[in-house]
């Protein structure tokens, strides 16, 4: 049996145009670096640009996720300027940060609405726009969305013992919605050769230099379960 994953050509992205929404984020940065190594032309969409080293195959576009939540927004200009997408990856984590908690006890309707609006609706809207562009131009492309382990199972409250962390009502609703969005889109767009998938990672370690490093007790509790 041939192992396709050991074949370099299986991951040969030469001359392939790949868009990464959230390309400067914790996960997005690693995605961009690795697909660049595989020869892809990468367009990183984010509010900031974390890539200091220049690459002839890397382009940065300042992108506000809220801009996609409009009937007036069009991906045509983006794709016509930088190239039709072989793949579109959304690993962004848009979040309204305020003084309100996302827990069941303290969450408010306004906080719930704002976070679902910016996260779940933006994922849904931009995915639909990209898929319809691929459909119109007969591109058998790929769309990859990021959910979470907590998109298909409840949060383990034992992880938050002896910390200030709590369960996150908004996060679980959003990530669960993304998973079912992928199921629904795959069922429809798959018949036209458009491949749509979802990755649901577990915990991702924040770097020490992060402005919001993870609680040490949480890291210890999490490590005991992995």
N, C-alpha and C positions, 0 to 999 in steps of 0.2 A: 504494500500500500504506500502511495506517495504522500509524504507529509508536506502539504502546500505551505505551511507556516515556516518551513525551513528553506523555502525557495525564495530567493531575493526578489524575483520577478513578481511574486505574489503581492509584495508591498512596494512595488515600483510606482511611485507617483510622479514620475517625470512628465512635465508639461500638463499636469493635472492642477486645476484651480480649486483650492479648498478655502472656504471662509470659516473663521472661528470667531463666534460671538462670545465675548468674555475672554478674549485672547491674552489679556494681561492679568487674569485672575490666578488663583493658586493652582487650579487644575489646568486652566487654559494655557498658561505659560509653558507647562511641560508638553502639552499637546502640540503647540506651535513649534517648539524646539525639535521635537521628534519627527514631525511630518516634513519639516524643512530638511532634515537629514536624509529623508527618503526621496528628495527631489521635487517636492510639491512647490507650487507657487501659492503662498499663504497670504491671505488678507485678514489681518487681525482687527476686529471691531470691538472697541471699548472706549470708555471715557478717558482713560489714560494709556500712555504707551510705556511699558516697562522694558522695552528692548533697546538697549543702548548700542549694541553691536549692529552695524548695518549689514544687510544681506540683499543681494540683487533680487532674491525671490520673496522677500518679506515686505509687505505693505501695511501701513497702519492707517486706519480711518477712525476719527473720533465719532463715536456712535452712542447716542442716548437711546436706551431701550424704549423709552416712552414715545419716541418718534414713530415706532412701528405700530403703535396703538391708534392708528388713524386711517380712515378710508383714503386719505390723500397721500399716504405714504406709498411709494412704489419702489420695488427692487430693480426695476428696469434700468434706471440710471446707474445703480451700483454695479449690476452684472454686465451692462454694456460697456462700462468704463474699464473694469478690472478683469472681466472674463466670465463666461458662463460657468456656473458651478458644477464641478464634478461631485463635490460634497459640501454640505453646510452643517457645521457643528455648533450646537448651542450649549455652552457650559457656563453661561452667565448665572450669577446669583443676585438678582436685583432684590433689594430689601429696603423697606421704609424703616429707618432707625429713629426711634423717638424715646421718650421717657416712659412709655407704656410697655407692659409686659405682654408677651405672646402666650402666656399660660392660660389655662381654662378659667382660673379664678379672676385674673386681672385683665384679660383681653377685653377690648371694647369693639363695638361694631365698626367704628371708624378705622381702627387699627387693622382689624380683620379685612375690611373692604380694601384699604389702601395696599396692603401686602399682597393680597390675592390679585388685585388689579395689576400691579407692576410685575409680578412674577408669573403666575399662571396664565393670565391673559396675554402677556407679551410673548411667552413661549408659544401659545396657541396661534396668535396672530401672525407672527413672523414665520412660523412653520407653514401655515396655510399659504402665505404669500410666496414663499420659496417653492413649495410643492406645485402651486399653480403655474409659476414661471417655468418650472421643469416640464410640466405637462404641456403647456402651450408651445414650447420649443422642442418638444419630443426628446428631452434629455433623460436618459435612464440614470439619474443621479442618486445620491445618497444623502439622507438627512439623519443626523445623530443628535439625540437630546439626552440631557443628563437629569436623572431623578436622584433617588437616594434609597438606601436600605429601608429608610422609614417611609418610603412611598408604598411599600407593600407589607409592612408589619408595624405594630405599635412600638413606640419608644420604650426602651428599657429604663424604668425610673430608678433602678438600683445604681445606674451610672452616675446619678446626680447627688448621691448621698455625700454629706459633708461639703457641699459646694453651694454656690448661689444660683446654680443653673436649675432650670425647670423644664418640664415638657413644653413643646412648641406647637400650639394648635394650628397656627398658620402654615408652618413648614410641612406638617404631615398632610394637610388638605391639598396644598399645592403640589407636592411631590407625587401623591397618589393620583392627582388629576393628570399630571404629565404622563404617567405610565399608561393610563387608559386612553389619553389622547393619541399616543403612539400606536396602541392597538387599533384604534378606530381609523387612523390615517393609513396604517399599513394595509388594512383590509380594503380601503378604497384605492389608494394610489399604487399599491402593489401590482394591480392588474395592468398598469401602464409601464411597469418596469422600474418604478421609483422605489428604492429600498429605504425603509424607515425603521430605525432601531432606537433602543434606549439603554443607557448604562446607569446602574444604580449602585454607586460606591458605598462602602462603609465609611467609617471615620477617616478624615484626612487631617494630618498633623499640621497645625499652623507653625510657621517658622518662628524662631525666638524673637526675631526683629518685628514681628507682627504688632500692630497697634492694639489687637485684641487677642493676646495669647490665651490658650486654653488653660483652665484651672488644673493645678497639679494633682489634686485629688481625683478629678475627672479622668485625667490621663492614666492614673494608676488603676482606677476602677475599670476603665475601658481595656487596658492592657491585660488585666486578669481574665478577660473574656475573649481574647483573640489569640 
